[in-house]
Amino acid sequence: MFDPVIAPSGTLLGLLQRGRGDGTLHALTAPRSEALAALNHCVLRDPRHDWQVENRSLYYARLHLDLHGGLEAIEAHLFDPEDILDTDESRTGLALAVLGHLASYGRQDALHLLRRYAAQGSNWAWALDELALRDDDAGLRSLAAPVLARFSTDAEGEAELAATVRDAFEPRPWRLWADDPRPAVATRVRAAQEAGSFDRWQRQMRPAGPRPGWSVQAVFDWAQQGMDRGAALHVPAARCLSAVAGPEDRPEIVRAARDGSDGARCTALRHLADTADPDALDLIEAAATDGSTAVVDAAVDAFERMRSVAAVDRARSWARRPDALGEAAARVLACRGGTRDRDLVLGALREAVRGEGPDATTLWTLVDGAGRLGIVCAAPVLRHIYRETASSHLRGRAARALAATDPSFPTGFAVECLWDCEETTREIAARHAETGDARVVDRLRRLAADPAEEAEVQTAVRSRIGPEGTAV
């Protein structure tokens, strides 16, 4: 899947793509046709950079309900001929998740569309998972025949069916079909369940990787073998090293951290950092200077895991370095530094936005640090990140930091955050939004009554609503 093209943050489409609360508020005041066009654009062309962790489906489903939108565009997208050619679940996953939420709100047309796609579409497993949470037994039983027909009855087809049943995200349909009154259905599903369980048992009996009795060099060799085939194994290798290495092996491990192969060096650096070895920091600095890209990344990651006072002190001397270790040092100070480190964290935050923009990976930790350290003068750059980032998770972190640093947050961004796509951001808003705004009071009441809302959000909402439904 290619990275999505995100519209400017000041446009309706850009707001909806980002999942901002202002997107919903603007859509509800825009011409309905324009709002529906922007909404459908988002649903059919997933705007998330990381679609596996960022939330949009409930956000879009709620707006779809508020706009009284139809499902024609979603239906055309799901059953487009491209569905046969492009079977990547990211093409249809967001649309199916939106349908799932619409079905949970009582939209029968969404439920019927999910059933139809589960029977005919390429990404049928996702649709079946949505139905497993929302459909009744009769609806799920009606899908047994078309789903099983996807798998041939030869050995290869039965093996594929067994793997599908074994790895199913939502097991309810398969358990229901295993007790189906139709013998042809029940017998086949039970056989697949048994085969899947047996396969799982076999894999547990044949583990790959290190064995008891391995030497330190054997662990290093295993890590290098993984690196040679493109698999980063230095993290599990470091855990194995902790099990097999004794005090007498330290010189060998230090040598590997200084000039071993890339796999051995990454493993040794991680092990020495995790065990707080006195030479770990010097070896990490050397690796960041002369190591390969893989070694530098491993050294930086190992350093960020260190919790010692010495690591924080070293971070203060490294924070101005113009390299990956300098960025890592600023993140360490953001996580574990004190008030004396505010200027270093603020400088790193500003530099990251200037150099890499509002979606830089390093910003996640730096934004958290600005809030943790209460850096009031960071509020302007935090507001910029909040507005411009395409990551709804980073925006939520910016909102949390603004709640700790920006006195205007309760009457400003906190209000729109009540409509945000991320439940954690809505929770922050529910705790901070100024209830003098009539929109806030009405929104709090709606969230409290919405069965689809997360429990944490509703707990925060109820802390703001009195026994008679008045805002507090």
Stockholm file with secondary structure:
# STOCKHOLM 1.0

chainA/1-472         MFDPVIAPSGTLLGLLQRGRGDGTLHALTAPRSEALAALNHCVLRDPRHDWQVENRSLYYARLHLDLHGGLEAIEAHLFDPEDILDTDESRTGLALAVLGHLASYGRQDALHLLRRYAAQGSNWAWALDELALRDDDAGLRSLAAPVLARFSTDAEGEAELAATVRDAFEPRPWRLWADDPRPAVATRVRAAQEAGSFDRWQRQMRPAGPRPGWSVQAVFDWAQQGMDRGAALHVPAARCLSAVAGPEDRPEIVRAARDGSDGARCTALRHLADTADPDALDLIEAAATDGSTAVVDAAVDAFERMRSVAAVDRARSWARRPDALGEAAARVLACRGGTRDRDLVLGALREAVRGEGPDATTLWTLVDGAGRLGIVCAAPVLRHIYRETASSHLRGRAARALAATDPSFPTGFAVECLWDCEETTREIAARHAETGDARVVDRLRRLAADPAEEAEVQTAVRSRIGPEGTAV
#=GR chainA/1-472 SS CCCCCCCCTTSHHHHHHHTCHHHHHHHHHSCHHHHHHHHHHHHHSCCCSSTTTCCCHHHHHHHHHHTTCCSHHHHHHHTSTHHHHCCCHHHHHHHHHHHHHHHHTTCHHHHHHHHHHHHHCTTHHHHHHHHHHHCCHHHHHTTHHHHHTTSCSSHHHHHHHHHHHHTCSSCHHHHHHHTCSSHHHHHHHHHHHHHHHHHHHHHHHSCCSCCTTCCHHHHHHHHHHHHHTTCCCHHHHHHHHHHHCCGGGHHHHHHHHHHSCHHHHHHHHHHHHHTTCTTHHHHHHHHHHHSCHHHHHHHHHHHHHCCSHHHHHHHHHHTTCSSHHHHHHHHHHHHHCCGGGHHHHHHHHHHHHHHHCTTCTTHHHHHHHHHHTTCGGGHHHHHHHHHHCSCHHHHHHHHHHHHHHCTTGGGTHHHHHTTCSSHHHHHHHHHHSCTTSHHHHHHHHHHHHCTTSCHHHHHHHHTTBCTTSCBC
#=GC SS_cons         CCCCCCCCTTSHHHHHHHTCHHHHHHHHHSCHHHHHHHHHHHHHSCCCSSTTTCCCHHHHHHHHHHTTCCSHHHHHHHTSTHHHHCCCHHHHHHHHHHHHHHHHTTCHHHHHHHHHHHHHCTTHHHHHHHHHHHCCHHHHHTTHHHHHTTSCSSHHHHHHHHHHHHTCSSCHHHHHHHTCSSHHHHHHHHHHHHHHHHHHHHHHHSCCSCCTTCCHHHHHHHHHHHHHTTCCCHHHHHHHHHHHCCGGGHHHHHHHHHHSCHHHHHHHHHHHHHTTCTTHHHHHHHHHHHSCHHHHHHHHHHHHHCCSHHHHHHHHHHTTCSSHHHHHHHHHHHHHCCGGGHHHHHHHHHHHHHHHCTTCTTHHHHHHHHHHTTCGGGHHHHHHHHHHCSCHHHHHHHHHHHHHHCTTGGGTHHHHHTTCSSHHHHHHHHHHSCTTSHHHHHHHHHHHHCTTSCHHHHHHHHTTBCTTSCBC
//
